[in-house]
Amino acid sequence: MSILSGEEVAKYVEGVGRDQIQLNGVDLTFDKVYKIVGSGKIFKGDVMLPDYVEVASGADGIYSLDRGVYLLQIREKISVPLDAVGFCLPRSSLVRIGVDIGAALWDSGYVGYSKVLLKVDNPVLLEKGSRIAQFILITSERKAELGYRGRYQNE
């Protein structure tokens, strides 16, 4: 297993600019912000997601986010190759201002415009399209025969 270079990862990310390619991954930007409202549930064989309400930005594209949990719509389309798994990590500047990103593992074969959790512990201003996370790919020991087939494929 190894971590792919940013140049290699960029081959699997549609809509990425040169300035987003880092040594060991690709910076991801966001397009929309949603506030999580209500509750969800996870039971054996049954998942119910909460409601999401889109948060409006100012005319200048700036989101003013208070403490709470949000979902960010990633702007770039991710395609995880069959011989790798994807991880999304917060950019260090985000963490240093009291904001964190949460994301699940992206399985081999996943394709889509994913959403990530944004946990705001300290009020923050975020500009639409700014870099908020880094996407990395780690090769797996063997290539998957069938890729991801879950509910979030092609989201």
Backbone as ProteinMPNN parsed JSONL, in Angstrom:
{"seq_chain_A": "MSILSGEEVAKYVEGVGRDQIQLNGVDLTFDKVYKIVGSGKIFKGDVMLPDYVEVASGADGIYSLDRGVYLLQIREKISVPLDAVGFCLPRSSLVRIGVDIGAALWDSGYVGYSKVLLKVDNPVLLEKGSRIAQFILITSERKAELGYRGRYQNE", "coords_chain_A": {"N_chain_A": [[0.845, -1.181, 0.0], [0.426, 2.251, -0.727], [0.65, 5.848, -0.6], [-0.669, 7.856, -3.076], [0.841, 10.255, -5.297], [0.153, 13.799, -5.506], [-0.091, 14.621, -8.179], [-0.797, 12.213, -9.405], [-3.21, 11.616, -8.063], [-4.779, 13.721, -8.985], [-5.586, 12.893, -11.494], [-7.884, 11.522, -11.057], [-9.776, 13.264, -10.254], [-12.207, 15.309, -11.256], [-12.381, 18.569, -12.575], [-10.396, 19.831, -11.163], [-7.946, 22.296, -10.418], [-4.608, 23.402, -11.338], [-3.453, 24.72, -9.154], [-4.54, 23.39, -7.032], [-3.31, 20.999, -6.693], [-1.367, 19.147, -4.578], [1.56, 17.923, -2.778], [0.932, 15.295, -1.806], [-1.711, 14.83, -2.442], [-4.912, 16.209, -3.412], [-6.367, 19.372, -3.188], [-9.674, 20.055, -2.161], [-12.594, 21.904, -3.013], [-15.563, 23.776, -2.082], [-19.046, 24.004, -2.976], [-21.678, 24.416, -2.103], [-23.47, 25.001, 0.984], [-25.066, 23.296, 3.59], [-27.355, 23.279, 6.272], [-27.79, 21.007, 8.877], [-30.793, 19.709, 9.886], [-33.142, 18.494, 12.249], [-33.456, 14.977, 13.068], [-31.699, 11.922, 12.373], [-31.6, 8.394, 11.575], [-30.04, 5.268, 12.208], [-30.495, 2.05, 11.749], [-30.396, -1.541, 11.888], [-30.243, -2.434, 8.651], [-31.732, -0.2, 7.865], [-31.69, 3.151, 7.065], [-32.218, 6.511, 7.802], [-31.975, 9.687, 6.7], [-31.406, 12.992, 8.056], [-33.132, 16.161, 7.554], [-31.944, 18.635, 5.25], [-31.081, 21.997, 4.962], [-30.447, 24.456, 2.653], [-27.899, 26.847, 3.079], [-27.75, 30.298, 2.697], [-25.398, 32.321, 1.012], [-23.652, 35.464, 1.392], [-23.945, 38.303, -0.868], [-21.419, 38.529, -1.815], [-20.461, 35.978, -1.901], [-19.679, 34.932, 0.497], [-19.948, 32.86, 3.279], [-21.295, 33.061, 6.468], [-20.816, 31.327, 9.209], [-22.166, 30.035, 12.121], [-21.513, 28.371, 15.288], [-21.974, 24.875, 15.017], [-23.237, 22.061, 13.083], [-22.751, 21.231, 9.704], [-23.286, 20.408, 6.219], [-21.081, 20.215, 3.521], [-21.15, 20.664, 0.071], [-19.101, 19.147, -2.148], [-17.209, 20.549, -4.766], [-15.724, 19.364, -6.81], [-15.648, 16.433, -8.907], [-15.274, 13.199, -7.784], [-13.52, 10.222, -8.518], [-12.849, 7.161, -7.515], [-10.295, 4.906, -8.079], [-10.346, 1.344, -8.873], [-8.321, 0.045, -7.56], [-7.714, 1.353, -5.221], [-8.362, 3.341, -2.217], [-10.173, 6.151, -0.985], [-9.533, 9.067, 0.983], [-10.582, 11.88, 2.883], [-9.348, 14.742, 4.248], [-9.19, 17.434, 6.644], [-8.032, 20.733, 5.735], [-5.141, 22.177, 7.182], [-5.286, 24.866, 8.003], [-7.998, 25.256, 8.4], [-8.541, 23.653, 10.638], [-7.009, 25.01, 12.519], [-8.486, 27.259, 13.01], [-10.605, 26.395, 14.41], [-12.428, 24.671, 13.155], [-13.645, 21.681, 11.695], [-13.444, 18.896, 9.431], [-15.378, 16.119, 8.491], [-15.454, 12.932, 7.071], [-16.465, 9.934, 5.44], [-14.745, 6.879, 4.588], [-13.92, 6.594, 1.187], [-14.901, 4.215, -0.911], [-13.338, 1.81, -3.156], [-14.02, 2.378, -6.537], [-16.022, 4.261, -6.096], [-17.88, 7.015, -7.325], [-18.595, 10.417, -7.689], [-20.025, 13.625, -6.644], [-19.253, 14.362, -3.764], [-20.415, 14.845, -0.35], [-19.305, 16.446, 2.625], [-18.956, 16.471, 6.181], [-19.075, 19.403, 8.091], [-17.847, 20.665, 10.958], [-18.338, 23.213, 13.04], [-16.732, 24.758, 15.518], [-15.945, 27.19, 16.283], [-17.089, 30.302, 15.333], [-17.066, 31.124, 11.833], [-15.976, 32.54, 8.709], [-16.49, 31.589, 5.44], [-15.48, 31.467, 2.125], [-17.236, 30.835, -0.832], [-16.146, 28.233, -2.899], [-13.621, 28.103, -1.849], [-10.635, 26.383, -0.71], [-10.993, 23.594, 1.274], [-10.461, 21.028, 2.137], [-8.33, 18.099, 1.872], [-7.905, 15.619, -0.506], [-6.911, 12.31, -0.577], [-5.436, 9.382, -2.035], [-5.006, 5.987, -1.364], [-3.314, 3.157, -2.326], [-4.652, -0.145, -2.67], [-4.182, -3.575, -1.555], [-5.068, -5.333, -3.473], [-6.857, -5.189, -6.557], [-10.249, -4.234, -6.678], [-12.942, -6.341, -7.641], [-15.561, -5.637, -8.178], [-16.737, -2.371, -8.012], [-17.724, 0.214, -5.655], [-21.141, 0.105, -4.777], [-23.099, 1.401, -3.413], [-25.649, 3.55, -1.874], [-24.847, 6.167, -2.313], [-23.52, 6.339, -4.663], [-22.645, 8.016, -7.626], [-23.679, 10.465, -6.767]], "CA_chain_A": [[0.0, 0.0, 0.0], [1.173, 3.513, -0.749], [-0.113, 7.068, -0.859], [-0.365, 8.366, -4.409], [1.255, 11.659, -5.384], [-0.904, 14.721, -5.898], [-0.231, 14.561, -9.645], [-1.53, 10.987, -9.721], [-4.574, 11.773, -7.535], [-5.487, 14.682, -9.843], [-6.144, 12.165, -12.641], [-9.159, 10.951, -10.633], [-10.606, 14.348, -9.728], [-12.668, 16.169, -12.349], [-12.586, 19.964, -12.204], [-9.313, 20.288, -10.289], [-6.999, 23.227, -11.025], [-3.191, 23.164, -11.007], [-3.151, 25.243, -7.818], [-5.113, 22.491, -6.033], [-2.493, 19.787, -6.606], [-0.362, 19.207, -3.519], [2.523, 16.821, -2.837], [0.361, 13.983, -1.525], [-3.146, 14.795, -2.662], [-5.545, 17.304, -4.141], [-7.268, 20.188, -2.377], [-11.059, 20.097, -2.613], [-13.32, 23.137, -2.73], [-16.987, 23.51, -1.868], [-19.974, 24.754, -3.81], [-22.882, 24.757, -1.34], [-23.476, 24.69, 2.413], [-26.371, 22.894, 4.094], [-27.517, 23.109, 7.718], [-28.46, 19.753, 9.207], [-31.918, 19.963, 10.791], [-33.852, 17.272, 12.593], [-32.641, 13.824, 13.436], [-31.634, 10.795, 11.459], [-31.529, 7.122, 12.293], [-29.339, 4.143, 11.599], [-30.887, 0.77, 12.324], [-29.976, -2.659, 11.044], [-30.983, -2.48, 7.395], [-32.557, 0.979, 7.607], [-31.048, 4.444, 7.318], [-33.04, 7.669, 7.481], [-31.174, 10.899, 6.825], [-32.151, 14.174, 8.498], [-33.351, 17.156, 6.509], [-30.867, 19.591, 5.016], [-31.562, 23.28, 4.461], [-29.324, 25.185, 2.062], [-27.539, 28.109, 3.72], [-27.459, 31.325, 1.695], [-24.188, 33.127, 1.21], [-23.836, 36.873, 1.087], [-23.792, 38.635, -2.285], [-20.001, 38.381, -2.137], [-20.104, 34.567, -1.864], [-19.145, 34.606, 1.817], [-20.849, 32.221, 4.236], [-21.011, 33.341, 7.87], [-21.321, 30.129, 9.871], [-22.087, 29.962, 13.576], [-21.242, 27.034, 15.809], [-22.956, 23.882, 14.61], [-22.809, 21.087, 12.082], [-23.209, 21.536, 8.356], [-22.751, 19.59, 5.139], [-20.544, 20.964, 2.39], [-21.175, 19.982, -1.217], [-17.803, 19.264, -2.808], [-17.338, 21.066, -6.126], [-15.052, 18.484, -7.758], [-16.173, 15.071, -9.013], [-14.291, 12.209, -7.354], [-13.611, 8.861, -9.057], [-11.84, 6.347, -6.831], [-9.972, 3.732, -8.902], [-10.652, 0.051, -8.266], [-7.182, -0.453, -6.777], [-7.386, 2.353, -4.198], [-9.421, 3.881, -1.364], [-10.003, 7.591, -0.831], [-9.723, 9.71, 2.284], [-10.711, 13.331, 2.836], [-8.836, 15.298, 5.5], [-9.309, 18.901, 6.666], [-6.816, 21.534, 5.573], [-4.653, 22.56, 8.512], [-5.772, 26.211, 8.352], [-9.367, 25.099, 8.884], [-8.451, 23.124, 12.001], [-6.409, 26.032, 13.383], [-9.476, 28.282, 13.362], [-11.68, 25.772, 15.177], [-13.399, 24.038, 12.268], [-13.157, 20.364, 11.3], [-14.125, 18.181, 8.35], [-15.56, 14.69, 8.7], [-15.87, 12.221, 5.859], [-16.282, 8.489, 5.49], [-13.846, 6.319, 3.589], [-14.512, 6.46, -0.143], [-14.539, 2.881, -1.384], [-12.911, 1.566, -4.534], [-15.103, 2.476, -7.504], [-16.963, 5.354, -5.817], [-17.863, 8.16, -8.237], [-19.621, 11.395, -7.357], [-19.769, 14.925, -6.024], [-19.55, 13.978, -2.388], [-20.648, 15.834, 0.706], [-18.529, 16.2, 3.838], [-19.441, 17.134, 7.382], [-18.307, 20.551, 8.578], [-18.161, 20.909, 12.366], [-17.862, 24.553, 13.379], [-16.64, 24.989, 16.963], [-15.648, 28.615, 16.425], [-17.696, 30.942, 14.167], [-16.114, 31.242, 10.73], [-16.388, 33.028, 7.398], [-15.942, 30.763, 4.367], [-15.82, 31.94, 0.788], [-17.619, 29.784, -1.768], [-15.065, 27.851, -3.795], [-12.313, 28.051, -1.182], [-10.103, 25.046, -0.451], [-11.342, 23.236, 2.65], [-10.05, 19.666, 2.481], [-7.394, 17.453, 0.959], [-8.294, 14.27, -0.901], [-5.769, 11.445, -0.853], [-5.717, 8.01, -2.442], [-4.062, 4.973, -0.914], [-3.519, 1.94, -3.109], [-5.004, -1.326, -1.886], [-3.365, -4.742, -1.87], [-5.527, -5.91, -4.732], [-7.905, -4.452, -7.26], [-11.608, -4.717, -6.427], [-13.615, -6.871, -8.826], [-16.705, -4.749, -8.362], [-16.58, -1.156, -7.229], [-18.779, 0.653, -4.742], [-22.498, 0.02, -5.331], [-23.987, 1.91, -2.381], [-26.679, 4.562, -2.128], [-24.281, 7.476, -2.641], [-22.828, 6.279, -5.949], [-23.078, 9.007, -8.63], [-24.43, 11.57, -6.155]], "C_chain_A": [[0.885, 1.237, 0.0], [0.221, 4.67, -1.014], [0.301, 7.594, -2.223], [0.049, 9.83, -4.344], [0.063, 12.517, -5.782], [-1.158, 14.711, -7.395], [-1.054, 13.343, -10.058], [-2.984, 11.089, -9.256], [-5.4, 12.678, -8.452], [-6.123, 14.011, -11.06], [-7.543, 11.626, -12.337], [-10.12, 11.995, -10.061], [-10.948, 15.3, -10.872], [-12.892, 17.586, -11.836], [-11.516, 20.523, -11.292], [-8.37, 21.213, -11.067], [-5.578, 22.91, -10.595], [-2.867, 23.602, -9.587], [-3.716, 24.373, -6.695], [-4.283, 21.224, -5.831], [-1.379, 20.004, -5.595], [0.577, 18.005, -3.645], [1.865, 15.451, -2.73], [-1.142, 13.9, -1.715], [-3.609, 16.014, -3.424], [-6.457, 18.056, -3.18], [-8.655, 20.193, -3.007], [-11.694, 21.412, -2.188], [-14.801, 22.791, -2.531], [-17.832, 24.47, -2.689], [-21.185, 25.247, -3.026], [-22.7, 24.348, 0.114], [-24.911, 24.364, 2.814], [-26.324, 22.795, 5.611], [-28.264, 21.795, 7.932], [-29.551, 20.06, 10.227], [-32.662, 18.653, 11.045], [-32.891, 16.141, 12.912], [-32.674, 12.776, 12.336], [-31.67, 9.515, 12.264], [-30.718, 6.129, 11.481], [-29.72, 2.907, 12.395], [-30.306, -0.32, 11.431], [-30.848, -2.655, 9.789], [-31.822, -1.26, 7.08], [-31.808, 2.248, 8.012], [-32.023, 5.542, 6.915], [-32.196, 8.913, 7.744], [-32.024, 12.052, 7.347], [-32.425, 15.091, 7.304], [-32.142, 18.078, 6.425], [-31.475, 20.852, 4.419], [-30.363, 24.048, 3.924], [-29.14, 26.531, 2.759], [-27.182, 29.1, 2.62], [-26.161, 32.039, 2.045], [-24.556, 34.589, 1.004], [-23.649, 37.1, -0.403], [-22.352, 38.453, -2.751], [-19.531, 36.929, -2.101], [-19.513, 34.114, -0.542], [-20.251, 33.998, 2.683], [-20.381, 32.582, 5.637], [-21.652, 32.217, 8.682], [-21.082, 30.184, 11.372], [-21.734, 28.54, 13.99], [-22.354, 26.087, 15.389], [-22.369, 22.912, 13.61], [-23.513, 21.368, 10.762], [-22.722, 20.438, 7.412], [-22.244, 20.529, 4.063], [-20.64, 20.096, 1.15], [-19.828, 20.217, -1.888], [-18.02, 19.636, -4.272], [-16.757, 20.107, -7.173], [-15.684, 17.087, -7.755], [-15.04, 14.084, -8.738], [-14.568, 10.88, -8.052], [-12.495, 8.041, -8.421], [-11.554, 5.114, -7.692], [-10.214, 2.429, -8.137], [-9.513, -0.516, -7.427], [-6.763, 0.526, -5.683], [-8.6, 2.645, -3.326], [-9.124, 5.358, -1.153], [-10.292, 8.067, 0.579], [-9.787, 11.218, 2.08], [-10.342, 13.875, 4.212], [-8.981, 16.814, 5.485], [-7.975, 19.569, 6.359], [-6.421, 22.059, 6.952], [-5.14, 23.943, 8.932], [-7.186, 26.154, 8.914], [-9.355, 24.64, 10.342], [-7.949, 24.196, 12.96], [-7.373, 27.16, 13.742], [-10.709, 27.675, 14.041], [-12.773, 25.13, 14.358], [-12.809, 22.708, 11.801], [-14.028, 19.791, 10.19], [-14.237, 16.716, 8.756], [-16.046, 14.056, 7.41], [-15.641, 10.733, 6.066], [-15.232, 8.083, 4.462], [-14.589, 6.231, 2.262], [-13.992, 5.166, -0.746], [-14.062, 2.875, -2.827], [-14.127, 1.634, -5.449], [-16.127, 3.559, -7.229], [-16.766, 6.464, -6.85], [-18.937, 9.131, -7.773], [-19.088, 12.707, -6.833], [-20.166, 14.764, -4.559], [-19.895, 15.171, -1.505], [-19.784, 15.447, 1.896], [-19.152, 16.982, 4.985], [-18.506, 18.278, 7.74], [-18.759, 20.811, 10.007], [-17.505, 22.223, 12.761], [-17.906, 24.716, 14.896], [-16.367, 26.45, 17.278], [-16.224, 29.307, 15.19], [-16.652, 31.274, 13.093], [-16.773, 31.872, 9.508], [-15.707, 32.156, 6.354], [-16.403, 31.315, 3.032], [-16.12, 30.75, -0.113], [-16.454, 29.509, -2.714], [-13.699, 27.783, -3.139], [-11.932, 26.6, -0.877], [-10.295, 24.701, 1.028], [-10.822, 21.864, 3.077], [-9.022, 19.162, 1.483], [-7.838, 16.01, 0.753], [-7.035, 13.479, -1.207], [-6.265, 10.072, -1.279], [-4.607, 7.104, -1.932], [-4.353, 3.706, -1.706], [-3.824, 0.775, -2.181], [-4.167, -2.522, -2.349], [-3.789, -5.416, -3.163], [-6.687, -5.093, -5.28], [-9.27, -5.076, -6.961], [-12.22, -5.234, -7.724], [-14.809, -6.006, -9.192], [-16.48, -3.533, -7.482], [-17.781, -0.895, -6.338], [-20.132, 0.653, -5.441], [-23.533, 0.597, -4.367], [-24.881, 3.055, -2.821], [-26.122, 5.907, -2.566], [-23.491, 7.471, -3.953], [-23.473, 7.264, -6.922], [-23.923, 10.129, -8.04], [-24.003, 12.894, -6.75]], "O_chain_A": [[1.94, 1.272, 0.633], [-0.862, 4.495, -1.573], [1.491, 7.757, -2.494], [-0.353, 10.555, -3.434], [-0.918, 12.016, -6.33], [-2.306, 14.784, -7.834], [-1.9, 13.427, -10.948], [-3.893, 10.688, -9.983], [-6.585, 12.427, -8.669], [-7.105, 14.522, -11.599], [-8.299, 11.308, -13.255], [-11.142, 11.655, -9.463], [-10.081, 16.006, -11.387], [-13.514, 17.786, -10.793], [-11.705, 21.587, -10.702], [-8.04, 20.949, -12.223], [-5.369, 22.224, -9.594], [-2.099, 22.939, -8.89], [-3.401, 24.598, -5.527], [-4.531, 20.462, -4.897], [-0.56, 20.913, -5.73], [0.399, 17.167, -4.529], [2.207, 14.54, -3.485], [-1.78, 12.985, -1.196], [-2.812, 16.752, -4.003], [-7.23, 17.444, -2.443], [-8.799, 20.317, -4.223], [-11.369, 21.962, -1.135], [-15.228, 21.664, -2.78], [-17.41, 25.57, -3.045], [-21.666, 26.358, -3.251], [-21.894, 23.475, 0.437], [-25.85, 25.062, 2.431], [-25.356, 22.281, 6.172], [-29.248, 21.511, 7.249], [-29.276, 20.602, 11.297], [-32.788, 17.815, 10.152], [-31.679, 16.334, 13.009], [-33.567, 12.759, 11.489], [-31.761, 9.545, 13.491], [-30.713, 6.148, 10.25], [-29.326, 2.738, 13.549], [-29.789, -0.041, 10.349], [-32.06, -2.854, 9.871], [-32.569, -1.28, 6.103], [-31.358, 2.39, 9.148], [-32.586, 5.511, 5.822], [-31.76, 9.156, 8.87], [-33.231, 12.088, 7.109], [-31.994, 14.814, 6.184], [-31.417, 18.272, 7.401], [-32.28, 20.788, 3.49], [-29.384, 24.267, 4.638], [-30.105, 27.258, 2.996], [-26.405, 28.784, 1.719], [-25.872, 32.318, 3.209], [-25.636, 34.908, 0.506], [-23.239, 36.19, -1.124], [-22.097, 38.247, -3.938], [-18.339, 36.663, -2.253], [-18.916, 33.041, -0.46], [-21.343, 34.553, 2.799], [-19.203, 32.427, 5.96], [-22.873, 32.161, 8.826], [-19.954, 30.356, 11.834], [-21.664, 27.631, 13.163], [-23.531, 26.449, 15.404], [-21.172, 22.932, 13.324], [-24.699, 21.694, 10.718], [-21.854, 19.64, 7.767], [-22.896, 21.519, 3.731], [-20.256, 18.926, 1.173], [-19.458, 21.358, -2.164], [-18.909, 19.099, -4.933], [-17.25, 20.05, -8.3], [-16.187, 16.623, -6.731], [-13.989, 14.129, -9.376], [-15.721, 10.462, -8.164], [-11.324, 8.216, -8.759], [-12.472, 4.357, -8.004], [-10.277, 2.421, -6.908], [-9.719, -1.46, -6.664], [-5.606, 0.537, -5.264], [-9.721, 2.25, -3.648], [-7.964, 5.769, -1.144], [-11.167, 7.546, 1.27], [-9.118, 11.761, 1.202], [-10.952, 13.511, 5.217], [-8.903, 17.425, 4.419], [-6.915, 19.035, 6.686], [-7.281, 22.348, 7.783], [-5.384, 24.166, 10.118], [-7.529, 26.924, 9.811], [-10.08, 25.183, 11.176], [-8.418, 24.279, 14.096], [-7.115, 27.929, 14.668], [-11.724, 28.347, 14.223], [-13.918, 25.046, 14.802], [-11.609, 22.617, 11.541], [-15.193, 20.159, 10.037], [-13.294, 16.144, 9.302], [-16.938, 14.579, 6.743], [-14.727, 10.329, 6.785], [-14.882, 8.861, 3.575], [-15.755, 5.838, 2.222], [-12.807, 5.034, -1.051], [-14.336, 3.789, -3.605], [-15.153, 1.014, -5.167], [-17.024, 3.768, -8.045], [-15.638, 6.809, -7.203], [-20.065, 8.724, -7.495], [-17.891, 12.884, -6.61], [-21.313, 15.015, -4.19], [-19.693, 16.329, -1.87], [-19.555, 14.264, 2.148], [-19.789, 18.016, 4.783], [-17.284, 18.13, 7.694], [-19.922, 21.14, 10.244], [-16.28, 22.333, 12.812], [-18.982, 24.801, 15.488], [-16.541, 26.89, 18.414], [-15.87, 28.923, 14.076], [-15.52, 31.649, 13.398], [-17.981, 31.747, 9.306], [-14.486, 31.998, 6.376], [-17.586, 31.596, 2.841], [-15.362, 29.781, -0.155], [-15.853, 30.434, -3.261], [-12.716, 27.442, -3.797], [-12.786, 25.716, -0.798], [-9.824, 25.415, 1.913], [-10.755, 21.578, 4.273], [-8.86, 19.719, 0.397], [-8.11, 15.282, 1.707], [-6.193, 13.912, -1.994], [-7.37, 9.656, -0.93], [-3.423, 7.418, -2.055], [-5.49, 3.238, -1.753], [-3.325, 0.709, -1.057], [-3.529, -2.478, -3.4], [-2.965, -6.002, -3.865], [-7.393, -4.403, -4.545], [-9.422, -6.297, -6.988], [-12.036, -4.634, -8.784], [-15.034, -5.687, -10.359], [-16.074, -3.665, -6.327], [-18.723, -1.685, -6.282], [-20.257, 1.142, -6.564], [-24.722, 0.306, -4.494], [-24.87, 3.471, -3.979], [-26.855, 6.714, -3.138], [-22.87, 8.47, -4.313], [-24.698, 7.334, -7.026], [-24.783, 10.686, -8.723], [-24.521, 13.941, -6.363]]}, "name": "protein", "num_of_chains": 1, "seq": "MSILSGEEVAKYVEGVGRDQIQLNGVDLTFDKVYKIVGSGKIFKGDVMLPDYVEVASGADGIYSLDRGVYLLQIREKISVPLDAVGFCLPRSSLVRIGVDIGAALWDSGYVGYSKVLLKVDNPVLLEKGSRIAQFILITSERKAELGYRGRYQNE"}
